[in-house]
Amino acid sequence: MAKEESTGSGAVLEAARREKLHKIEEMGIDPWGSRFDGHLSIDKIRSRATEIKYTTPPADSEHQEPVQTGPKVRVAGRIILHRKKGKLAFLDLWDWTGKIQILIGKSQVGDRNWEVTQNLDLGDIIGIDGELRTTRTGEISIFAEDVHFLCKSIETPPAKFHGLSDPELRSRMRYMDLVHTDGVLERFINRTKIVQSIRKTLAGEGFVEIEGPTLHNVAGGAAAKPFQTHHNALDIPLYLRIALELHLKRLLVGGFERVYEMGRVYRNEGISQRHNPEFTLLEVYQAYGDYRSMMDLTENLIVEAIRATGQELIIPWDGKMVDFTPPFTRKTYQELFEEHTGIRFHDDNAVLEYAKKNQIEITGKHLDVVRSEIFETKVEDALQGPVFVMDYPANICPLTKRKHGRPDIAERFELFVHGTELANAYTELNDPDLQEKLFSQQLEGQAEEDSMAKMDRDYIKALRHGMPPAGGLGIGIDRLVMVLTDTTSIRDVILFPLLRPE
């Protein structure tokens, strides 16, 4: 990078940049640029290197080196490297498809363009008209013929190897992280490809996308603490949604047979490598399906998303290789519990002793809750995957249909990949009386400010009108993107994660 990054104070550097800005203005040039038509992306310009021709000079010519001619090209981008050598300037120009070297010679561009070149800084955005050729070292470059000033950068960009090494600074200055940190822009473009693939796959399966409300009278559909706000005109408290579920299932009652929403949800909880207070959730509901229908759909969604990023089905994540070749492994909650703890699932005394031995609190807890905490602590992190964990204890699944003839088992699965939960799905409970009873049991003893401390009675009323048997699926998009882009922090797949104010 240029020397200006490491010398002088910020105020001095800014003053120098503003002085150049004024010189540009004095030349009658708008330093904030204007429309610039006809330019090609850098990757497309690079693809035209095959058009470069070499002509051998006559035998009696004074110069015996082949003469290069190349296509005329127009490019626009940000300066990320800037060095001068006498009457030559060498720039690296960057756009979202790559970078390319620009050679600006005083005799080739003329005095006015050369004066513009003298007032360029790192971070400035420029346009170049020129000829695509290669240098003596074989580097594909644009030999400038005209220079267009498109935008002045007042702030000095961060040093490539120092200024953006701090993860918090990278999140706070995402606009610079995208430019200066290798792979970041590509990761977020892949996120877009994953989301587009999910929508395409669902559309191909006949699902309809809807937009549900983000402000709810009752925070429901998940066990989480909501953000609360207030509507002045109606003088009522409202909650930012913590899930998408209950409104989507109302639509099943109303006749939507395949419906989904992908959108932001908000939970007033902690921040970690895998948690952000606002995140993107996909929820899908299929009338006349069940949790096995959702397993097949989940496999299809993930496989197609991987292909959309141009990868094979065996991909790296967090130092491990993960094989997403379908079908994914399917195991029951009970068999995994016994496999990883060495105790019998239905041996209540053994379960309690195991919990005490592993410092898991048991006082006042239902045995299925104790089993769930053992599973979360001792089993989930050991799961390799992708593996569908099926058939959960019914007492920890209040929105899930019970297995026929087995009221102690809920038809639910969670998809795990190396200890990370990617998906959660149910055969949906559509018995309104049982649903009301389970809601009541869940709400017992909850503080008023906690989520679901008030029952969504309108949802119960909707169920009483009749909801068809259905399968439902939830996928955390941010976590899915983490796995499919080999990223270990959720902050690195959310463009603007929540941060403390500076």
Secondary structure by P-SEA (a helix, b strand, c coil): cccccccccaaaaaaaaaaaaaaaaaaccccccccccccccaaaaaaacccbbbbbcccccccccbbbbbccccccccccbbbbcccbbbbbbbcccbbbbbbbbcccccaaaaaaaaaccccccccccbbbbbcccccccccccbbbbcccccccccccccccccaaaaaaaaaaaaccccaaaaaaaaaaaaaaaaaaaaaaabbbbbbccccccccccccbbbbbbbbccccbbbbccccccaaaaaaaaacccccccbbbbbbccccccccccbbbbbbbbbccccaaaaaaaaaaaaaaaaaaaccccccccccbbbbcccccccccaaaaaaaaccccccaaaaaaaaaaaaccccccccaaaaaaaaaacccccccccccccccccccccccccccccccccccbbbbbcccccccccccccccaaaaaaaaaaaaccccccccccccaaaaaaaaaaccccbbbbbbcaaaaaaaaaccccccccccccccccc
